[in-house]
Amino acid sequence: MAGYLQVVFDIEREQSVGVSLMIEDLGALSITIKSGNEQECFDESSPSEPLWEKQCMSALFQRETDFENQVASLTHDISNQLVDLYQGTSSLVPKLIFENIPDKDWERAWLDEFKPIKVGHKLWVCPTWCSPVEPGHQNLLIDPGLAFGTGTHPTTQLCLTHLSTETLNGKTVLDFGCGSGILGIAAAKLGALETFGTDVDSKAVDAANANSVVNQVSDKFEAMMNETFFRQVGDQKFDLVIANILAGTLIELVDELISRTALSGRILLSGILHHQADAVIAAYCQHFDFKKNQSGDWMLLVGEKHGS
């Protein structure tokens, strides 16, 4: 019978690497890890390594003809390995939950999950395979991919919503940590004269430049690796600086982002959880007066640079 067998179980963080390797050896087609207790945990130094203390792991296997025998075999193999990892304490081994996943057109199903999103008063974020919903508005054509920034995350929406209220005609803009380039491209489509994006990830830079071509703003937007940007742009200052990263990184970059913002310019700082906002403001407050915008647990700080 066509289809897949999925096994789901909870695991402690210190066991997850060993369990993942064990599951791979058993022939898993894919392994997914998410928070086991809705804990939010972010670490920009290891973005691909889940840091949740309690994790929920799911593994997908090709379904065999003898479904019951396959379940019994996986239960035996996984449970024995987990007992070893838990140093023989079988009472700590989590319960395994099996589910039959029917086969379907997974590419079509994946595409169907992404719909146009209206952000603010002027912007729609649309996958390229969707027709613009309101052609008279600014439509950002961004496909989901490896680079962060498809318009679905609250921090991206906070930044886009604010950008739609800015008067950007003739302004220069820097999107520091640009990911997919969505914010810099939005600024260009909203009238910015010149926009740069920077990132430490070459895949993000490639995606951002490709997205600028799709959105027909490649004459006004260019993404670069950070070191290339520093070398080519020098000490240029910008009317608007955007940094949708993480609170810890924003604090580390305080001198760079302050120096990049022109006098009387503005700065948008996001990727900040509400309880982190005061620490970020404290790092920048000698140079900026801030207003806060919030969406759920996430904050956008809108700063106006002053002369002191």
N, C-alpha and C positions, 0 to 999 in steps of 0.2 A: 504494500500500500504506500502510495506516495505521501510524503510529508516529513515531519520532523518530531523529534522527542526533546522536550525541554525539561531540565531538572533545575530546581531553584532551592537554595538553602542559605541560611545565615552563617556568617563567618566573622571571626575577630580579625582586626587589621594585621596583627603580627603573623597570622596564618595565611593571609590571602595570596602571597607570592607563591608559597609552596603548593597551595591548593590549585592555583591557576596552572602551574606547570604539570601537576598531576592530571588535571582535567584535560589538558592538551594531549598528554600521552595516551589518554583513553580515546582519543579521536574526536574531540569536540570541534565543531565547525566554527563556533564563535563563543566568546565568553564576555559577559556584561557584568559590570559591578556598579552598584549604586548604594546610596546611604541606606543602612539598615534601620535607622531610627529618625529619619528626616533631619539629621544633623547637617548644617552647612559648614563646609570646610574648604578653604581655598589656599593654595600655596603657589605663587607664581614661579618659584624656583623649580618645582616639579609638577608641571601642569598635567602630565599624563599619568601620574601616580596617585591613585585615590588615597586620601588621608583620613577618611571616616573611621572612627574607632570600631563602630558596628557596621558591617557591610552585608549587602544582599547580593549573592552571586548567582547568575543564571547561565547555564551552558546549553548550547543547542547541538543535538546530534542528528545525523541522518537516521530516519526511522527504518528499522528492519522489519521483515515480514512477521517474525514471531515477536510481537510487541511485549507480551508478558514476560517472555524469557529475557528480552533486552532490558526491561526494567529491573528484573531480578539480578541480572548480571551487573548492571551499573550500580545498583544498590549495594551489592556485595563489595565491588571494587572500590567505590567511593567511600563507603563506611569504614572499610578496613584501613584505607589510607588516612582517613580523618582520625581514627583511633590512634594511629601511629603519631600523627601530628600533635594530638592532644596527650601524648605520652601515656597511652594506654587507658586513659580515663574515658570509658565509653559513655558515661552519663553526660559528658560535655558535648558529644557529637550531635550536631544539629539534625533536625528532621529534614529528610529529602522529600520534595514535592515534585511529582512528575506530571507533565501535561502534554497531550498530543496536539501538535501544531499542524494543521492541514496546509498543503502546498497551495500557493497562489501566485499571482503576478506581483512579486515583491517590489519590483521597480515602479510599477504603476501605483501600488499602495504607498510607497515612500513618497512619490511625487504628489499624491493626493493629500498628504499631510500638510503641505506647504501652500498656504493661500495668501492672496494679497492682504496687507495689513495697513490700515490708515493710521497715520501718526501725526498728531497736531492738526493744523488747519489746512496745510498745503501739500502734504506728502503722502504718497502711497509707496510701500515697499512691496515689490512684485517679483516673483520668480520669472525668469525669462520665458517660460512656456505659458504664462498667463497673459491674457489681454489686459491692457490698462483699464482700471475700473472707472476712473474719471480722467479722461484724456486732457482736460483743461488744467489739471493739477500737475505737480511735479511727481513723476513716477520713477522711483529708484529700482532699477532692474538688478537684483542681487539673487544669485542662486545659492542654496545651502552647499557648503563645502568644508574644506579643512580649516579655513581661516575664520576666526571669530568675527561675528557681526552679520546676522541675517535679519535683524530688526525685531526679533522675538524676545530678546532679553530686556528686562526692565531698565537696565542702565543705558542700553542703546536707545530705547524708546524715550527715556528722559532726555537724552542729548538731542535726538531728532526733533522732539516736541519743542525744545527750546530753540534749536536752530531755525525752526519754521517761524519764530517770532523775531529773529534777528534781522537787522538791515545789513545785508552783506554786499550790496552792490559796490564794486570797486575795492573790496577789502582783501587783505592777504590772510591766509588761514594755515595753521599747522595742526595736523592730526597726529599726535605723538602716540605711537603704539596703535597703528591704524587697522590692523587685522585685515578684514575684507575690503577696507577703504570706504565703507558705507557712510561714515560721518564726513570725511573729506569730500567725497563725491556729492553728498547732499549739499554741502556748503557751495561747491562749484555750481550745482544746478540751481541753487538759490541766489546766484549772482556774484559769488566771490570772484575776484580777478585772478588770483593765483593761490593754489592750494598744494601743500606738500603733505605726504603721508610718510611716516617712518615706522619701522618695525625691526625686531631682532630675528624674525623668522623669514627666511627667503621665500617659503611657500606663500606666506601672507603677502609679501611684496608682489610676487607674481600675480596672485589672485586680485589684489587691489588694482594693479595696472590693467589687467584684463577687464575688470569691472568698469574701469574708467572708459575703456574703448566702447564697451557695450552701451554705456550711458552717454556716449558722445561728448565727454568732457576731458578727453586726454590732452587737449590743448591747454587746459587750466589745472589739471591735477596730475601729479607724479608721485609715485611711492618709491622709496629707497630704503636700503638697509641703513641702520643708524650710522655706521661709520662712514658710509658714502655721503649721507646727508651732512654730517659734520664737516667732511672734507670739501664738498662742493658748495654748500650754502654759507659756510663761514658763520659769522655772528649775526646774521639777519634776524630782525625782530618782526613779529607778526601782530596784526590787529586783533586776531582771535586765535587762541591756543586751546586745543581740545585734547584731553588725556582721559580716556575711558579705560583705565587699567585696573589697579587694585590699590587699596589704601597704603599698604606698606611701600609699594613701588612709587606712588605719588610723593610720599615723604622723602624717599631716597633721591628723587629727581627734583626736589624743590629748587635748588639753585639753577639747574638747567631750564626748567619751565618758567621760572621768574625772569631769567635773562632773555628768554625768547619772546616774552610778551612786551609789546610796545607800550610806552607811557600812555596812560588813558585807554589802553587796550583791555580786552576781556579774556577771561580764562574759564573753561568748563572742566571741572574735575569730577569724574564719576568712577564707578566700580567700587563704591564705598558703602559699606553697611552702616546703618544709622548710628550704631554705637561707636563707629570709627570716625564720624564726621568731625567731632571736636578736636581730635588729634591732628587731622589733616588741616583744619582751619588754623590751629595753633602754629603749624609749620609755615603757613603762607600769610598770616594776618598782618605782618609788618608791611606788606606790599599790596594787599588786596582787601577790599570790603566785600563780604560774601552774602549772598542770599541762598536759601536752601529750597530745593525741590525734592519731594519724596514720592516713591512708588513702592508700597509694601515695605520691605526691609532695606531698600536701596535708596541712596541719596545721590543727587546731583548738586554740586556746589558751583554757583555762578558768581565769579569774582570780577570786580572792576578794579584795575590797577590805579593806584594813587601815587603821588610824587614822593612820599617819604621813604 
